[in-house]
Amino acid sequence: MKLEEKTVEITDDFDLDKILESGQCFRPEKRPDGWYRFISGEHLLYIRPQGETLYAVHCEPGMWENFWHSYFDLDRSYSVLRGKLDRRDDFLQRAMEYGRGIRVLRQDAWEMLVTFIISQRKSIPAIRTAVNLLAERYGRPLAAENGEKIFAFPTAESLCRAGEQALQQCGLGYRTRYVLHAAQQAADGTLKMAQLEALPDEALFARLMELEGVGKKVANCVCLFGYGRVGRVPVDVWIERLIREEFGGCDPFPQFGPEAGIVQQYLFFYKRSIG
C-alpha cells in the first residue's frame, strides 16, 4: 500500500528526540535524512519536523487521524498538565521543563508485554537490539519507503513456532522462557490482550502479574504504555533512586492521581539524564 503524504500541525508539547530517548519505546528510529520512523502493530509512520509546529508525515491513508493521533496522545494537552502541577516543588518543575515534549505513547499491548519482559536487567541499546532481531526474524514484512526492510512485531504464534533455542539467539537470555510462556498463553487464547482493555486498572494489573516473569514494574509498564493507563507508575532503579534522593524516601506519585504515570515519565527522563 502506498503511503499517504501530508502536513499536520501539532501545537502542544512534542519533541521527537525526547520521545525516542524516554525509555518507553524501542523500535522507533531517527534516520540520517531527518525523518523519524515509528512502527506500531501493523502500522508504519515516517514523520519530520517542518518548522515550529508543522510536520510532514507519511503513513497509510487515514491512519494519522485514526491511529497515530491517539498513539501520540494528542487529545491531551501536556502543556496544560505542566501548568497545573504544584509549582512549589522545584525539582518537579525542572524535570518538566527539561522533558517538555515527551508524550506517553499508546503502543501495541502485545509488543509492550514482550519488550518489557525482555527489558529486565538490560540496557536500552541491548533491548533495542533484541527487539529488532525478533521483528526481523519472525515478523511480517511491511510496505516501507526507499527500499527499507521493515517488519511488524512478531505474533505470539510466530514466537511459539520459533522455539526456545532460536529466541535465545536473539539475545533474550533467561527471559526466553518468560516470553514463550506469554506467547503460548496468547496463542492458545488463555491470554486475550484485546479483551484486557475492558478491565479496570487494578484487574488489568493483577492479570498481567499472573504471567511468569512479570513483576510489578513490567506490569505497570504494560498498563501505562500498552493500555494508556496514565495513572500507573512503573518503579525501576531510577525511580527508586529519585524517590530516595529527591523526595526523602516519600513516594510523590499518589498526589498526581490519574496523571501520575505522565509525571513519572518527566521525572524518569530527567533523573536518568542528569544522573
SEBADO-715847 format. One record per residue: x negated, y negated, z negated of N, C-alpha, C in turn; residue in three letters. Coordinates in pm, whole numbers, plus 50000, padded with zeros to 5 digits. Layout:
XYZXYZXYZALA/...
This chain:
499165012050000500005000050000499124987550000MET/499424978150089498664965750095498984957049975LYS/497954951149917498164942649800498674928949842LEU/499574923649764500134910349787499164899849735GLU/498984889049811498114878049771498974866049735GLU/498704860149619499484848449578498694840349477LYS/499184828549448498604819949345499604818549232THR/499134820149109500014818848993499444808248899VAL/500314802548819499904792648720500084798348581GLU/499034796948499499084801248359498664789348275ILE/499594783548203499314771248129498934773847984THR/499174785847934498844789247795497404793947786ASP/496944796347664495584801547641495354813947729ASP/494264813847806494004825247894492554824547939PHE/491724833547885490304833847920489934848247954ASP/489704851048080489464864748125488194870448067LEU/487144862348051485894867447994486104872047850ASP/486814864047772487064867747633487954880047623LYS/488934881047713489794892847714488964905347738ILE/488044904747835487204916347867486294920247752LEU/485874910447671484934913147563485604914847427GLU/486934915547425487654915547297487754929247232SER/487274939847299487234953147240488524960847249GLY/489504955847324490794962647333490974970147464GLN/490124967347564490274973547696488884977847745CYS/488834988947816487544994747853487344996548003PHE/488374994648085488224996648228488184983648310ARG/488774972748265488664960448344487204956148364PRO/486944949648477485584945448510485594931548573GLU/484494924448552484244912148626483274915348738LYS/483674912648862482844916048976481894904549010ARG/480814907349081479844896849116480444885449197PRO/481524887949272482124877449355483094868549278ASP/483184870449145484034861849064485434867149041GLY/485804878149107487104884349085487044893548963TRP/488124893948888488264903248777489234914248820TYR/488914926648787489744937848827490314944748704ARG/491624946548703492314953348594493034965448650PHE/493014976448575493744988548610494574992548489ILE/495844995248511496695000048402497705009748459SER/497645022148414498515032348471498195034148618GLY/499225032548703499055033748848498865020148914GLU/498745009648834498754996048888497354989848889HIS/497114981748992495814975649015495984960649037LEU/495124952748974495174938148986493774932549007LEU/493664923549104492474915049117492924900849086TYR/492174893849002492544880248963491294871648953ILE/491384859049000490234849948995490704835848964ARG/490034828948871490404815148841490204806148963PRO/491134796448979491034786749088491194772549035GLN/490784770348916490984757448853491364759548708GLY/491834748948644492114749748500493264759148468GLU/494324759048549495484767348518495934776148635THR/495284775248749495684782948867494794795148885LEU/495414806248929494694818748950495164825149081TYR/494194829949158494524838249273494694852549224ALA/495734859049270495964872949230496254881549353VAL/495744893749351496054903949450496594915949372HIS/497824919949400498424931449334499544936949423CYS/500134947849383501254953449459502404943349462GLU/503144942949572504244933149584505204933649466PRO/505434921849408506384920549298505844924449162GLY/504634929949156504144935249028503574924648936MET/503224912848989502794902248895503934898848801TRP/505124896748857506284893148776506794905048695GLU/506754916848754507414928448692506494937048606ASN/505204934548611504284942748531503184934448464PHE/502404927448544501214920848489501544909248397TRP/502654902448421503074891648331503244896848189HIS/503874908448176504044914748045502734920447993SER/501934926048083500624931648044499784921247971TYR/499794908948020499014898147958499794890847848PHE/500974895647813501784889847706502064875047732ASP/502414871847856502544857747895503874851547855LEU/504784859347798506014853447745505804847547605ASP/504634849747548504324844847414503324833347426ARG/503554822547355502624811347355501584813047244SER/500374816047283499304817447185498854803847134TYR/498994793447213498634780147165499594775747055SER/500874778847070501834775746964501524783946840VAL/501174796746859500824805246745499644799446669LEU/498604795546741497434789746674497804777146598ARG/498704769346656499074756746594499864758146465GLY/500594769146452501464770646334500784777946218LYS/499614783946243498954791246135498344781746034LEU/498234786545912497784778445799496404772445825ASP/496324759245832495054752645862494174750645738ARG/494614755645625493764754345505492614764245506ARG/492674774245593491624784245599490664780745711ASP/489504775445676488544770745775488014782245861ASP/487804793845800487254805045877488254809245985PHE/489514810145950490534813946047490604803746159LEU/490524791046126490594780746229489404781446323GLN/488224783946268487034785446354487184797646444ARG/487704808446389487884820746466488884818746579ALA/489974811846553490994809746656490474800546766MET/489704790646728489144781746830488094789046913GLU/487274796846847486234804546918486854814647014TYR/487944820946972488584831247053489724826347139GLY/489894813147147491014807847225490944813047369ARG/492014819047413492034825147546492214840147541GLY/491924846147424492194860447406493704862747407ILE/494124873847463495514878047456495544892847421ARG/496544897147349496704911347320497394917747439VAL/496684926447508497184932547630498174943747599LEU/499204944847681500174955847669499754966647769ARG/498964976147723498334985847810499094999247811GLN/498635008247898499265021247910499055029347782ASP/500135033947722500055040447590499225053347594ALA/499375061347699498605073747708497105070747718TRP/496755061147801495345057347813494815052047680GLU/495625044247609495175038847481494945050047380MET/495815059947379495645071147286494325078147312LEU/494065081647437492845089047469491605080347449VAL/491635067947495490435059747486490075056247342THR/491095054247257490745050947119490375063347038PHE/490835075147080490275087347021488795088247057ILE/488465085447183487065085847229486225075247159ILE/486845063947123486095052347072485455054546936SER/485875064846864485395066646728483885069046725GLN/483195060646651481745061446634480995060346767ARG/481525052346857480875049746985480775034747008LYS/479715030447075479595016547114480535013747231SER/480865001047252481764997547362481195001647498ILE/479894999347527479375004247656479515019347673PRO/479295026947566479425041547575480875045647596ALA/481805038447534483225041347555483585038847701ILE/483135027547755483435024247895482895034947989ARG/481695039447963481105049748049481945062448048THR/482325066947930483105079247917484475077847983ALA/485145066647961486475064648016486425063948169VAL/485425057048223485305056148368484965069648431ASN/484155077648362483855091048414485105099648418LEU/485915098948315487165106448314488045102548434LEU/488155089448457489005084848567488445089248702ALA/487135087748720486525091248849486645106248880GLU/486545114448777486545128848800487945135048800ARG/488875129048726490165135748708491375126848735TYR/491135114248775492235105148804492615104848951GLY/493815100248980494295099149118493715086749184ARG/493255087549310492735075649380493815065149397PRO/493445052449382494355041249403493905033249525LEU/494855026649591494515018049704493835005549651ALA/492575003249692491794992049641491304983449756ALA/490644972549723490124963249823488634965849849GLU/488194961549966486764961650001486134975449990ASN/486924985850015486354999250015486015004649878GLY/486424997749773486155002749637486875016049613GLU/486235024649537486865037249497487365035449354LYS/488665034249340489295031649212490245043249180ILE/490265047149055491075058649015491955054948897PHE/493175060148898494055058848782493485066948666ALA/493925063548545493515071448431494145085448444PHE/493415096148412493945109648434495155112848348PRO/496035120848406497215125348333496815135948230THR/497735138748140497505149248040497285162648108ALA/498065165448213497925178148284496555179448348GLU/496055168448403494735168548466493635171348364SER/493745165448247492745167748143492795182148093LEU/493995187748083494125201748042493465210948144CYS/493665208248272493065216448377491545215348375ARG/491035203748341489575201748339488915210948236ALA/489505211748118488975220648015487895214347930GLY/487565221247823486675215847720485265212947772GLU/484665222247841483285220447885483145208547980GLN/484055207248074483995196248170484205182748102ALA/485105182148005485345169547935484145165647850LEU/483475175247792482275172147715481205165847803GLN/481175169647930480185164148023480475149548059GLN/481645144648019481975130548037481555122147915CYS/480885128347821480385121047704481355120347588GLY/482305129647582483285129147474482765135047343LEU/481775143847352481215149647231482255156947147GLY/482165155147013483075162246922484525157846940TYR/484735146547011486095141447031486845149347136ARG/486125158247209486755165947317487955173747266THR/487825180447154488935188747102490145180047068ARG/489895167747021491005158846987491735154147114TYR/490965150947218491565146847345492385158347403VAL/491825170347399492545181947452493805184947372LEU/493735183247241494915185447157496035175947197HIS/495705163247216496715153447258497215156647398ALA/496295160347488496685163447626497615175447632ALA/497325185647552498165197547552499575194447502GLN/499655186047398500985182347347501745173847448GLN/501035164647515501695156147614502125164347736ALA/501305174047774501605182247892502795191547867ALA/502895196847746503995206247721505265199547668ASP/505215186347655506405179047613506585177447464GLY/505655182947386505725181147241505515166547203THR/504645159947278504375145647259504905138247380LEU/505925129947360506535122447470506205107647450LYS/505165103047519504675089547498505735079047527MET/506525080847632507545071047667508645070347561ALA/509005081747506510085081847407509655075647274GLN/508345075547247507875069447123508155054447121LEU/508355048647239508645034347250509855030347165GLU/510805039347152512055036247081511895036646929ALA/510795042046879510625043546735510275030246669LEU/510745027846548510265016346472508785018046438PRO/508155007146398506695007046380506185018346291ASP/506775019946174506245029746080506435043946131GLU/507545046646196507775060046251506825062846367ALA/506565052746449505605054146558504215057146502LEU/503805049446404502505051346339502405065446280PHE/503445069946213503445083146149503335094246253ALA/504035092746366503955103146470502545103846529ARG/501945092746552500585092646606499595098746507LEU/499815096446380498945101846276499015117046267MET/500045123046324500165137646324499195144246421GLU/498645136546513497745142046614496365144446557LEU/495765155346596494435158846548493435148246591GLU/492635143646495491605133746526492085119346530GLY/493355116946497493905103446496494085098946352VAL/493285089146312493405083346179494125069946186GLY/494095062646075494845050246066494405039946169LYS/493085038646188492585028646282493035031646424LYS/492855044046469493245047846604494745046446623VAL/495525050946525496985049946536497435035446547ALA/496825026646468497185012446475496745006246607ASN/495605010646662495165005646793496175009346901CYS/496655021746896497635026046996498945018346979VAL/499365016446855500565008546829500424994346886CYS/499284988246860499064974246897498854972547047LEU/497944980247105497554978047244498354986447343PHE/498984997247296499745005747385501255003547378GLY/501724998847262503164997147244503554982747208TYR/502594973747207502904959747183503384956547044GLY/503024964846946503444962246808502444952746744ARG/502664939846766501644929846731501584927046581VAL/502384933846502502244932846357501254942846300GLY/500784952346382499874962746335498434957646335ARG/497664961646233496294956746217495324968546209VAL/494614971546317493554981646309492404976646221PRO/491934985146133490824981446044489624990246075VAL/488594984146133487344991346161486254985446073ASP/485004988646100483914983946014483794968746017VAL/484104962546133484014948046143485104941346059TRP/486294946646062487374940645983487154943345835ILE/486644955145801486314957845661485284947845610GLU/484254945345690483214935745651483784921745640ARG/484654918145733485274904945731486114902845605LEU/486914912745571487744911645451486854909945327ILE/485764917345324484864916745209484104903445203ARG/483554899245317482654887745317483364874245329GLU/484474873845399485124861045426486364858545342GLU/486954869345287488194867845211488094873845071PHE/486864875745024486654880344887487254893744856GLY/487384902244958487944915544938489454916144938GLY/490124904744958491584904344960492074904745105CYS/492904914245136493424915945271494244903645311ASP/493824896045414494554883845451495714886245546PRO/495824898345601496734900445713498224900945679PHE/498624905845560500054906145532500744892545545PRO/500044881645517500664868445523501064864445665GLN/500484871245766500784867745904501914875845964PHE/502454885045883503674892145919503664898346057GLY/504684895246141504834901946270503784898246374PRO/502904888846342501854884846437500454887846384GLU/500394896246280499114899146216498104905546312ALA/498604913646405497704920346498497024910546593GLY/497714899846629497094889646713496034882146634ILE/496324878746509495324872246424494094881246409VAL/494344894246395493224903546382492294902646502GLN/492854900846621492024900046740491124887746739GLN/491654876246695490834864346682489694866746582TYR/490044872346467489044874346361488014884946402LEU/488464895746462487564906246507486574900946610PHE/487074893646709486224888246815485184878646758PHE/485604870146668484694860246609483644867046521TYR/484084876046435483144882546342482134891046419LYS/482574898146520481654906446597480684897946678ARG/481114885946715480264877146796479194870246712SER/479564866046590478614858546507477854867346411ILE/478334879846390477654889346301477964887146155GLY/
